[in-house]
Amino acid sequence: MNTTIKIKDKTRTKLGHFKLHINETYNDVIERLMKTAQDDELDPQTIKNLRKSLDDIEKGKTYSLAQVEKELGL
């Protein structure tokens, strides 16, 4: 059985960026994303690390690509 759902144009556009190939349906994209979300449950340490990283970003504790390249001698 098929049904229609209402989504914003912006959401549809974002879903389009997740397509693996041009003929992939939005249903296939949504199913794949849901499966990925279920399979990729994060452990508490990973969540803690992500929160710390986001906090660092918000505080401006970041490096530009040029700074990293210079540090690595690239």
N, CA and C of each residue as an Amber inpcrd file, in Angstrom:
protein
   222
   0.8370000  -1.1740000   0.0000000   0.0000000   0.0000000   0.0000000
   0.8850000   1.2410000   0.0000000   0.5660000   2.1910000  -0.8150000
   1.2980000   3.4530000  -0.8770000   0.4990000   4.5360000  -0.1840000
   1.2100000   5.5170000   0.3200000   0.5660000   6.6750000   0.9270000
   1.3780000   7.9060000   0.5720000   0.7900000   9.0450000   0.7120000
   1.4700000  10.3030000   0.4270000   1.7530000  11.0020000   1.7470000
   2.9510000  11.5620000   1.8660000   3.2800000  12.3500000   3.0410000
   3.6270000  13.7610000   2.5880000   3.4040000  14.7010000   3.4570000
   3.6920000  16.0960000   3.1380000   4.9940000  16.4870000   3.8170000
   5.9710000  16.9300000   3.0170000   7.2330000  17.4210000   3.5510000
   7.5370000  18.7690000   2.9070000   8.3440000  19.5430000   3.5860000
   8.7270000  20.8530000   3.0680000   9.6560000  20.6690000   1.8620000
   9.6450000  21.6390000   0.9570000  10.5300000  21.5900000  -0.2100000
  11.9920000  21.4680000   0.2210000  12.3490000  22.1870000   1.2910000
  13.7260000  22.1580000   1.7870000  14.1060000  20.7360000   2.2240000
  13.1670000  20.0490000   2.8710000  13.4150000  18.6770000   3.3160000
  13.5820000  17.7570000   2.1200000  12.7560000  17.9220000   1.1130000
  12.8490000  17.1070000  -0.1080000  14.2030000  17.3190000  -0.7770000
  14.6380000  18.5590000  -0.8220000  15.9390000  18.8590000  -1.4220000
  17.0560000  18.1740000  -0.6460000  16.9830000  18.2380000   0.6900000
  18.0030000  17.5870000   1.5140000  17.9940000  16.0700000   1.2970000
  16.7930000  15.4830000   1.2160000  16.7000000  14.0420000   0.9510000
  17.3570000  13.6960000  -0.3800000  17.1800000  14.5570000  -1.3530000
  17.7680000  14.3360000  -2.6740000  19.2840000  14.2180000  -2.6210000
  19.9050000  14.9390000  -1.6890000  21.3640000  14.8780000  -1.5530000
  21.8340000  13.5330000  -0.9970000  20.9250000  12.7880000  -0.3940000
  21.2840000  11.4740000   0.1630000  21.1220000  10.3470000  -0.8520000
  20.5970000  10.6580000  -2.0240000  20.4200000   9.6130000  -3.0350000
  21.7770000   9.0630000  -3.4640000  21.8620000   7.7360000  -3.5510000
  23.0970000   7.1050000  -4.0060000  23.1940000   7.0820000  -5.5240000
  22.0500000   7.1150000  -6.1850000  22.0100000   7.1960000  -7.6360000
  20.7320000   7.9300000  -8.0360000  20.7150000   8.4310000  -9.2360000
  19.6250000   9.3010000  -9.6930000  18.2520000   8.6360000  -9.6700000
  18.2120000   7.3230000  -9.8440000  16.9230000   6.6190000  -9.8850000
  16.4710000   6.1000000  -8.5280000  17.2550000   6.3430000  -7.4760000
  16.8470000   5.8900000  -6.1500000  15.6130000   6.6790000  -5.7110000
  14.6180000   5.9840000  -5.2150000  13.3890000   6.6560000  -4.7890000
  13.5810000   7.2860000  -3.4140000  12.7270000   8.2700000  -3.1090000
  12.7820000   8.8790000  -1.7870000  12.4560000   7.8440000  -0.7130000
  11.5830000   6.9050000  -1.0190000  11.2670000   5.8380000  -0.0730000
  12.5180000   5.0270000   0.2410000  13.2870000   4.6890000  -0.7940000
  14.5210000   3.9360000  -0.5780000  15.5120000   4.7330000   0.2740000
  15.6100000   6.0290000   0.0160000  16.5100000   6.8880000   0.7850000
  16.0990000   6.8900000   2.2560000  14.8050000   7.0900000   2.5110000
  14.3030000   7.1330000   3.8880000  14.5370000   5.8020000   4.5860000
  14.2490000   4.6910000   3.9070000  14.4740000   3.3750000   4.5170000
  15.9440000   3.1600000   4.8440000  16.8330000   3.5560000   3.9330000
  18.2710000   3.3860000   4.1700000  18.7250000   4.2410000   5.3470000
  18.2390000   5.4750000   5.4260000  18.6180000   6.3450000   6.5350000
  18.0950000   5.8170000   7.8720000  16.8800000   5.2760000   7.8670000
  16.3320000   4.7130000   9.0930000  17.1380000   3.4950000   9.5370000
  17.5260000   2.6480000   8.5770000  18.3280000   1.4680000   8.9100000
  19.6740000   1.8950000   9.4670000  20.2820000   2.8910000   8.8590000
  21.5720000   3.3910000   9.3330000  21.4410000   3.9350000  10.7480000
  20.3780000   4.6710000  11.0080000  20.1670000   5.2300000  12.3460000
  20.0030000   4.1240000  13.3810000  19.3270000   3.0590000  13.0190000
  19.1310000   1.9430000  13.9480000  20.4250000   1.1760000  14.1770000
  21.2080000   1.0100000  13.1200000  22.4370000   0.2250000  13.2050000
  23.5680000   0.9780000  13.8900000  23.5090000   2.2890000  13.8490000
  24.6230000   3.1070000  14.3310000  24.3510000   3.7560000  15.6850000
  23.8370000   2.9760000  16.6250000  23.6360000   3.5250000  17.9520000
  25.0030000   3.8430000  18.5530000  25.1000000   4.9960000  19.1630000
  26.3760000   5.4410000  19.7000000  26.5220000   5.0340000  21.1590000
  27.7260000   4.6290000  21.5110000  27.9830000   4.2790000  22.9020000
  28.1700000   5.5700000  23.7070000  28.0350000   5.5030000  25.0180000
  28.1330000   6.7060000  25.8590000  29.4400000   7.4850000  25.6910000
  30.5550000   6.8000000  25.5150000  31.8370000   7.4960000  25.3510000
  31.8610000   8.2920000  24.0490000  31.3180000   7.7360000  22.9850000
  31.2680000   8.4460000  21.7070000  30.3970000   9.6910000  21.8360000
  29.2700000   9.5590000  22.5060000  28.3860000  10.7060000  22.7120000
  29.1040000  11.7890000  23.5160000  29.8270000  11.3780000  24.5510000
  30.5840000  12.3270000  25.3670000  31.6310000  13.0490000  24.5110000
  32.3420000  12.2990000  23.6730000  33.3650000  12.8910000  22.8070000
  32.7530000  13.8630000  21.8030000  31.6130000  13.4990000  21.2500000
  30.9400000  14.3840000  20.2950000  30.4930000  15.6800000  20.9610000
  29.9430000  15.5670000  22.1670000  29.5170000  16.7720000  22.8980000
  30.7050000  17.6840000  23.1840000  31.8350000  17.0940000  23.5620000
  33.0350000  17.8910000  23.8210000  33.5050000  18.5740000  22.5340000
  33.4780000  17.8560000  21.4410000  33.8880000  18.4280000  20.1610000
  32.9820000  19.5840000  19.7550000  31.6850000  19.4180000  19.9180000
  30.7510000  20.4990000  19.5970000  30.9830000  21.7060000  20.4950000
  31.2670000  21.4580000  21.7630000  31.5650000  22.5420000  22.6920000
  32.8150000  23.2890000  22.2450000  33.8510000  22.5500000  21.8340000
  35.0820000  23.1770000  21.3390000  34.7980000  24.0430000  20.1160000
  33.9820000  23.5570000  19.2130000  33.6370000  24.3140000  18.0080000
  32.9190000  25.6000000  18.3810000  31.9420000  25.4940000  19.2880000
  31.2010000  26.6790000  19.7150000  32.1120000  27.7050000  20.3830000
  33.1730000  27.2540000  21.0540000  34.1130000  28.1470000  21.7270000
  35.2050000  28.6480000  20.7760000  35.1400000  28.2290000  19.5140000
  36.1280000  28.6740000  18.5390000  37.4490000  27.9410000  18.6140000
  37.4770000  26.8200000  19.3050000  38.7090000  26.0380000  19.4250000
  38.8550000  25.1310000  18.1990000  39.1160000  25.7550000  17.0760000
  39.2420000  25.0240000  15.8150000  40.5040000  25.4790000  15.0870000
  40.8930000  24.7280000  14.0810000  42.0390000  25.0620000  13.2560000
  41.5900000  25.1400000  11.8020000  42.1430000  26.0970000  11.0760000
  41.8470000  26.1860000   9.6520000  42.6450000  25.1100000   8.9180000
  42.2490000  24.8440000   7.6960000  42.9790000  23.8720000   6.8810000
  44.4240000  24.3230000   6.6980000  44.6200000  25.6150000   6.4880000
  45.9720000  26.1440000   6.3060000  46.8270000  25.9090000   7.5530000
  46.2450000  26.0800000   8.7450000  46.9870000  25.8380000   9.9810000
  47.3790000  24.3730000  10.1180000  46.4920000  23.4930000   9.7820000
  46.7730000  22.0660000   9.8810000  47.8530000  21.6710000   8.8770000
  47.7230000  22.1700000   7.6490000  48.7240000  21.8630000   6.6280000
  50.1120000  22.3470000   7.0620000  50.1430000  23.5510000   7.6350000
  51.4350000  24.0980000   8.0990000  51.9970000  23.2370000   9.2180000
  51.1610000  22.8480000  10.1640000  51.6020000  22.0120000  11.2940000
  52.1420000  20.6670000  10.8170000  51.5200000  20.1320000   9.7570000
  51.9370000  18.8340000   9.2300000  53.0200000  18.9410000   8.1680000
  53.3680000  20.1700000   7.8240000  54.4090000  20.3880000   6.8250000
  53.9730000  20.0330000   5.4200000  52.7230000  20.2550000   5.1310000
  52.1950000  19.9370000   3.7850000  52.1890000  21.1490000   2.8810000
